[in-house]
Amino acid sequence: MASEFEKNAVKRLTKLKERLKKKGIKAKVRVRVGIPFVEILGPAKKEKVSMILIGSHGKSLVRQMLIGSTSDNLLRYAPGAASDREVENG
């Protein structure tokens, strides 16, 4: 059974999906529970998605070195991934 958090996430993401649709961007809404990197990359590879958008926020260097981050792992392993820094620096 979906938690209140999951229901709220689906509701908010569905609104975003509709905004994107009006701009001609096709999107899917999926809310999953688990290890973020695994839950994002697995379905993305299976469905051969063309783009994964993900935000990032600062972590301490020690924490990042020990456990990494979802965005770092996606940049390493997702096909065609690029960071905003790579795009800016061309």
Order of alpha helices (4+ residues) and beta strands (2+ residues): alpha-alpha-alpha-alpha-alpha
